[in-house]
Amino acid sequence: MQIKNIIEKAIIDAANLTIAEGIFKINESDKLPEILLEVPPKKEFGDFATNFAMQSAKIFHANPRKIAEEIKKRIDLDQVEKIEIAGAGFMNFYLKPTIIYDHFKEIFKAGDQYGQLPNKGNETIQVEYVSANPTGLLHVGHGRGAAAGSAIVNIMRAAGYNVAAEYYINDAGNQMNNLTKSVNARYLEHFNQPVEFPEDGYHGADIIDTVDRIIEVHGDKFLNLPEDERMKILGDLAYADKLAELKKDLANFNVEIESWFSERTLHPDKINDAIKILRDKGAIYEQDGALWLKSTDYGDDKDRVVVRENGEPTYLAADIAYHKDKYDRGFGELINIWGADHHGYVCRVKAAMSALGYDADKLKILFLQMVALYRGGELVKMSKRSGNAITLRELMEEVGTDAARFFFLMRSMESQLDFDLDLAKKKSSDNPVYYVQYAHARICSIFRQTAEMNIKMEEDPDFNLLIHSSEIDLINKIADYEEEIEKAAKDYAPQKITRYAHDLAALFHAFYRDCRIIGVENKIASARLALIKVTAHVIKHSLNLLGVSAPESM
């Protein structure tokens, strides 16, 4: 257990003891507030501080300083040198000097397992993300969703959760018909056949690329087939090609998705089954020839059509059937990452789940804001190649996968992201991903140098020799890593890990400036080598959670 967790438990135990002893009385319905134990901004305020006494004053019906004093009397920890009460009731904890070394020794012994938290149970959490139509290449907005989704999966797994990643393939409906029509038109056009391009067709250069790949394999063998037969074949081939290209881009973007769920498998049986259950439960009614979900019963601003007058199901009907399928698969929690333009869908999908008898609170929707690309200080709107939106593939080609992922993950998903293409390509400390990766490469370089000079790290280094402030700062930051993973997983916040990795790299660069390894006494060199070995592991581990590489040389 980390020292922070030990102190938090001691505070709660002491608070409960004051109640048991009758020092303070609380109402049966009251709950003690969550303990917020933080690192103070200045060292003179201790190693940890909490405002728990002030937060609990209303519950205890007592003065915060009195609460803090009573709690202090009932805390006796080997790790704590003293507790001071400050201000209106802050509790400042000062650790014994040896504690950080004892804890760091445990981290050192944990080796590559440091950063992998214990399993939290058998329930599986499903994370569904990207889920773009397989009709064209992924654009940068999809890229941000792919980076966020895969990083959340990685972080949650490191935090001990069982996580399943899924991609919902939107492969039914008009968009697939339009894909087929577009590919057919380009196919005929290639062989100089008279054709009128469909009004709702896809005009991107990627459609021509798909047709070229089809022709490369099959030539003109479909040219003289009846139109319906040719359209069917070309539609199937185009779908397979688009899906393969989409998967290739995601793989190149360091995204691994275990489950690919086809919307087509919902039509018609699963959709009809879901609608029948809702009708039987009285949650759907018929009006003007259409079927409507009574979503207003669950807080929606109006009821929603699930089956149109012509008998065709709406997108909502497919979403209902899909989410029913998710619940039926027994996931403990469902997390969807949607674009911000899907806000209105939340209430209606949750309404349907509640009407079906499921716990709608198990479904969590995370929203992703837009990405704006800048080059030379100017907003970049269109692809030079196609004249359409910038694709993820083009972004990877220009700045690289590592930079693209790191930049996408620097801010919370709920925030608009301004992506500086020029900065992402810089090979300098101004570029945050380069700055972090260079720290790892520099450590690897130090180990190559010390190996050549026969400077060795002992199996049991004496960490008590690490007394420089730069060494202490680095140790303390490393000790916070698993808690940062826990927080990032709980909040679905990859940006916490991005920020942590950058801060850790900054502390290493300060250590490198202040603390020599070559040319110092052997035991000090050994302890410092052990310190940077752990630093390299944590940098690499944090970058891996973000889907970013940790190069050994740059």
Number of C-alpha atoms within 10 A of each C-alpha: 6 11 16 17 12 12 20 17 13 18 21 18 14 19 25 15 16 19 13 11 9 10 13 17 14 14 8 6 5 10 10 15 12 11 17 13 19 13 16 15 11 8 10 9 18 18 20 21 22 21 19 24 27 20 17 21 18 13 16 22 12 16 15 22 19 15 22 27 16 18 21 20 11 15 17 14 12 9 18 17 13 14 20 16 17 14 8 14 22 19 26 23 24 19 19 13 12 11 16 18 18 14 16 18 18 12 18 20 13 13 13 13 13 20 24 17 17 11 12 12 9 9 13 16 21 21 22 25 24 25 19 17 18 24 23 22 23 24 17 23 20 23 24 24 24 26 27 28 26 25 28 25 27 21 30 25 22 23 24 18 21 19 21 17 21 20 17 17 17 19 20 18 14 10 17 19 17 18 25 24 22 27 26 26 21 22 25 17 15 14 11 9 12 9 12 11 16 14 10 13 17 20 19 16 14 15 23 19 14 22 22 16 15 18 15 10 9 10 13 14 10 17 14 9 11 9 12 9 12 17 20 15 16 22 21 13 18 25 20 14 20 20 19 13 17 19 17 14 19 21 12 13 23 21 18 15 19 10 12 13 17 15 17 13 14 21 15 13 11 18 22 17 13 22 26 14 14 20 18 11 12 12 20 23 14 13 10 8 11 16 20 20 26 22 23 14 13 16 13 18 12 13 17 18 22 23 22 14 14 8 11 13 21 14 14 19 24 25 19 24 25 21 18 19 14 15 19 10 9 13 16 15 19 22 18 18 21 21 20 14 11 12 12 11 15 14 17 24 22 24 24 28 22 16 23 20 11 16 13 19 11 16 20 15 18 16 18 23 18 19 17 15 20 16 12 10 10 9 13 16 13 13 13 11 11 13 12 14 18 21 21 23 21 16 19 19 11 15 17 16 20 22 24 26 24 24 23 27 24 19 18 18 24 13 12 13 20 15 18 18 20 15 19 22 16 15 14 13 13 11 17 23 29 21 18 24 26 22 28 26 16 20 21 17 15 16 17 12 13 16 12 9 10 9 17 16 20 14 11 12 19 16 22 15 15 18 10 11 13 18 23 16 17 22 24 15 16 22 20 13 20 18 16 17 27 18 18 19 24 13 11 21 21 32 22 19 24 23 15 20 26 22 15 23 24 17 21 25 19 16 20 18 10 12 17 12 17 15 8 11 9 15 16 21 24 22 23 23 23 22 22 23 18 22 24 24 19 23 23 21 22 24 23 16 23 28 21 23 18 22 14 15 13 12
